[in-house]
Every structure is written in structure tokens, then in C-alpha cells.
Amino acid sequence: MTEFTHVELWSAIFLTEEAGDGVTCSLDKTSWRGLMNRPEYEGCGRLFARVEHEEIETYLPLGGYTECEEGEIPRLILPQRALDSLFATGTGELAKVTWLTQEAFPEATRIVLRPHDSTFYSSDIKAELEVALTRIGVLQKGHSIKVVIQSLGDYPVEFDVVELEPATIVLAQGDEVAIEFETAVDAQAATLRPDTPIPKSPFEEVVDFSSMISTPATTTVIEGRTLGGTNRYTADGRPWNPHRDA
């Protein structure tokens, strides 16, 4: 296990070459060669990066190196989905990376996925899904993955990783792996009754709109008085005003 105390996180959008496959991460050429030449990785299978940023971590398989400008700190190029999960912008934030071989993860025996789109059920994609999971490599419970379905015209379907066995982080390969699917997210939403009353928020203020209805103004007749206190009226019956009617 090799640990870079710090790496810089960069998005593939800053590269002049193709923006990768959306699954693997890559290093600048010097850092990649230095990692591959380490004796502990000679003859090993795949390498995985455990990337930690802002107390969040994610796992990605390491691909090849990337032709990019190099600095004093190794540069790790991540797909956008990984940057989003780490709450990183991919503009050079510092992060911690630990390199792990595939032997560090238990092989999956059970995988439960929840598709976001019920279109997934209209196609037999077992072979495509197995290839996609193998490329992704490491699955984490509670995370989501996106798989492009070729039999659906390269339509991307997102899956939530609902359950994993025998651990919450597994290697997506094994001799006998049971893959199960829960009801699609959009199908679950469609089953909600439209006439079901929406509970009122306990923080919602109840406003009595009747208090906002204007009512006719009530005119109060104030009798005009002389300085001596005698009530007086004008010829048309109005209260007499000494300043107006004098």
C-alpha cells in the first residue's frame, strides 16, 4: 500500500485529449510511472485509488497516465461523477490518496441495485451490466453508478447501490455473484396516489385571509360645538364647524 500524502484533484475537462471513460482515474505521466515502477506492485492486478477529500472518500480504478502539465505535487485526474461525490471542483484542490490492490477488497457475493429509470427492464442487459461492474471495480453501499446501455441506443441508466454482501465495500467480481434489482425510482414515484393529501408542514404558518378582506368604513358623526358647548348644525344638517362655517 502506497500513500501520497497529498495530490491535486483535477477535472478531465481541462485536458486537451479525450476526457476519459468516466470510470477510471489517471495520474500525470511522471507520477504514474513512479507508481508502476514500485516493486510491491510488480505483477499485481488492478490498482485502486481511495481518494479522501473534505472527510468524504470514494474508490476508483487507476487507468493509464495523462499527458498534462506537471507540478511539484502529483496530479490526479478524476471523472466528473467522482468529483461531485467528493464535493470538489477539480481545479487543483488538495486531497489524500491511498493506493490499494484488488486483494484489499472482498469479492462480492450479492449486489442489490435500484435503477432510476424503468426503461432498464425493457432490455436484457445482463452481459452489459457485468462488463460495466467489472470496469467500475469497487462498489460502495449507498453510492450510485451510471451504466450506458448499448442495447438501448447507448442510453445511460443510473443505479443506486442498495445492498452489498459480504461487506459495504466490495470488489465487483466473483465466481458466483447474485445481482438483484429493486423497483425503479420512477416506477415507485408513479405508484403514489395523486389524491393522497400532502401533510402540512409543522413549520407552515396558517394565515387567516378573512382578516385581509376590506370592510366598508364606518363614518362616525362628530357634532360641531361652539366654544360654550352648545350643539349647532348647518342648514343642510351637517355638524357646524366654526372654522369652516363662520
N, C-alpha and C positions, 0 to 999 in steps of 0.2 A: 504494500500500500504506500503510495507516494502522495504527499500533500504539498500543494503550492499554498503557502500562507495567504497569498493574495493573487488574484488575476483581475484583469479588466474585462467587464462584460460588454460585448459589442453586438449590435444587430446586424444581420446579414444584408440589410438594405443599404449599408454603407459600402458594400463590396461592388467592384466593377464586374465580377464574374457572376455566374448564375447563383441565385440566392439559396442554394442547398436544397435538401429534400424535405425540410420541415420536421425531421425526426432526430437527426444526429446533430451533435455539436462538433466544432472544429477548433483547432489552435493555429496560431501563426506558425510558419514553417520551422523556425528555429526551435520553438518550444516543443512542437510536435516531434521533431527528430530527436531532441534531447530525451523526451519521454519514451519514445520507442527504442532507444538505444540502452535503456536501463536494463541490467542483467536480470532483475526479478520479473521482467515482462517477456523475456525471451521464450518463445514457443507458447505463450498463453493465448487464450481465445480472445474474446472481445474485452475492451476496456470501457468502463462506465464512469461518468463524472457525477459525483454528488456535489451539487452546487448549492451553497448556502449564502443567502442574502436577506438582510432585514429579518433574521430569525425564521426564515422560510427556506425549505430545501426542496430540490427536485433532482431527478436522476435522468441522465441522457446517455445513450451510447456515443462513443467517440468515433467520428468518421476520419477523413483524411485531414491534411493540413490545408490552410487557406493562404493564398497569396495576398498579403495585406501589409500595410506599414507596421513595422515592429518597434516596440519601445523597450524600456527597461523592465517592465512588468509583463508577464505572459498575457496574451490577448485571447480570450475565449469567445468564439462567435456562436450565438445561440439562435434557434428559430424563434419567431415572434411569440408563439404559444408559450414557450418556456419563459421568455422574458415577462410576459403578462402574469404568469403564475408566481413569479418572484417579485412582482411589483417593481420591475426595473425598466428603464427606458432604452437600455442598450447603447448608451453614449459614453461608456467608459467607467461605470460605477465599479467600485472595488467589491470583490466577493471572495469567498473561500471555496476551494475545490479540493476534494479528496478523490483520488483515482482508485477504482476498485475493479478487480477481475470478476468474471461472471460466477466464479466459485463463491463469492461473498454472499450470494442470494440463494435462497431455497427455490427449487423448481416448483412451479405451480401445479397443483392437483385439481383446483376448482377455481373458475373465473365466472363471476356473475356481472353481466353488463346490462345497462339500460340505454337503449337507443333514444335519441332525441326526436327522430323522425320515423314514423311508421312505414314510410316508403321502404325501409330496410327489409320488411317482411315480404315484399313482393319479389325478392330475388334470392337465389341460393348462392350465398357468398362465402360459404364455409372455407373454401380453399383460399379466397382472397383475404379473409379475416385472419386465418392462420399465418399467412405471409406477413400481413401488416403487424400483427402482435409480435412476431419474431423480430421484425425490424425495429419496433419500439423497444423491445428487450425487457425493460423493467417496468412493472405496473405497480401503482400505489393506490391503495383503497382511498376513496373519496376524491380522487382526481378524475379528469376527463381526458379522452383521447379522440382524435379525429381520423377517420379512415375514408379514403377515396375509393368508391365502389366502381370499378371499371364496367361491370355488367349493367350498371345504371347510368352509363354515359359519363363516367368519372364524376359522379355525384358524391359530394362529401357528406358523410354521416358522422355525427358526434355521439360518443358513448360515455356514460358515467360508469366508473368502476365502482360497483356497489359492494361486492364481496370478493374476498380472495382467501384461498387456503393453500398452504398451511400458515401463512403469515400475512401481515398487512402490506408488505413489500415483497414481491416475488419476481423470479425470472420467468418470462412468458415462454417457456418451453418445457417439455417433459414427455415421457413415453405415453402416459395416459392423463390427459387434461380434460376435465369436464367443463364445457363452456355453456353457460345458461344465460337466458335473456329475460329481463323483466318487461312489463308493458311499456311501450314507448311513451315518452313525455307528452307528445302531442295527443296521443290516444287517451292518456289519463285526463288531460285538460278537457277533451271532448265529452267525457262521461259526466262532467259536473252539470247538474241540473240548472238551466238558466233561470228557473223561478225560485231557486233557493235564496232566501233572504240573506243579505250580507250583514253580518253582525256589526253593530255600531261600535266604533272605537271608544274605549273608555275615556279617551282624551278629547273626544269630539264635543265641542261646546254646543248646547242646544239653544238656539236663538228663537225667541217668540216674535214672529214677524208681525203679529197683530199690533204690537206696540209701535210699529212703524207706519200704520195706516193713519193718514191725516184725518182729523175730525173738524167739523165746522167750528169756527171760532165763536165763542160766546161773548157778546158785547155787554159789558156792564155799564149801565147808565148812571153816571155820577151827576147828581143835581148841582146846578150852579148856585152859589150862595153869595150874598152880599157880605160886606165886612161885618154887618151886625148879625149875621146868621140867618137872615130871612131867605127862604127858598124863592127863587124867581125864575120865570120861563119866558122865552121869546114868544112872539105871536104865532109862530108855526109849531110850538110845543117843545122846542129844543131847550136843554138846560142853558140858562143865561150865563154868559162868560163876560165878566166886566171888562176884560182886556180886548175882547172881540166885539162885544155888542154895545159898548158905552157910546 
